[in-house]
Amino acid sequence: MSNNKGFSLIEIMISLVVLLVIFIGLMQGALVSIDSNMRDNLREEAISIANSQMLTARDMSFAALDSFTTTVNINKNFRNMPPFPFTVTPAVSILDANNKEVTITVSWTWKGQVYSHSVASIVRNPAA
């Protein structure tokens, strides 16, 4: 008579391999979710930076807009990471004597890929 009340070593090993495969799949899903969440946070911060820079440009006098072309780097803190760099590039195009187009481009690099967000507005000379 044999005692068949327990699990064999092979059954335990197969169940551990199945659990390992399931765990690896769950971890990959969690990593994709974290990466997507971070990309969304970075994009939202870039939108906020672009909007604040556009408000700065719109508060400037019409004549002073021509000097609003200096690229700046802005560092923002996220979670427990070191400061994250964003590059802000403003551009001013003269449409005619009374209108200028201001474009603010915010760019950043995440995991080797460059992302950017642009916002544009037309500023009219109030003296015209």
C-alpha positions, 0 to 999 in steps of 0.5 A: 500500500502506498501513501498518496495523501501529499503532493509530489515534488514535480507537482509543486515545481509545476505550480511554482512555475505557473505562479511565476509566469502569472506574477511576471505578467502582473508585474509587466502590467504594473510597470506599463501602468506606472510608465503611462502615469508618469508620461501623463504627469509630465505632459500635464506639467508641460501644459502648465509650464506652457500656459504660464509662459504664455501668460507672461508673454501676454503681459508684456508690452507689444514692443517687448515681445520681440525680445521674448526669444530666450530658451530656458530650462525649468526643473520640476520635482516629481514624486521622489525623483531628482528635478526633471528638466523641461526646455521652454522655447518661445518664438515670436512671428510678426504677422503685420504691423499690429499683430504678432504670433507668440508660440511657446514650445515645451519639450522634455525627454522621457526614456530616450524619447523626446516629447513636446507641447506647443501653444500659440496665441496672436497678440494685437498691438493695443495702440492700433 
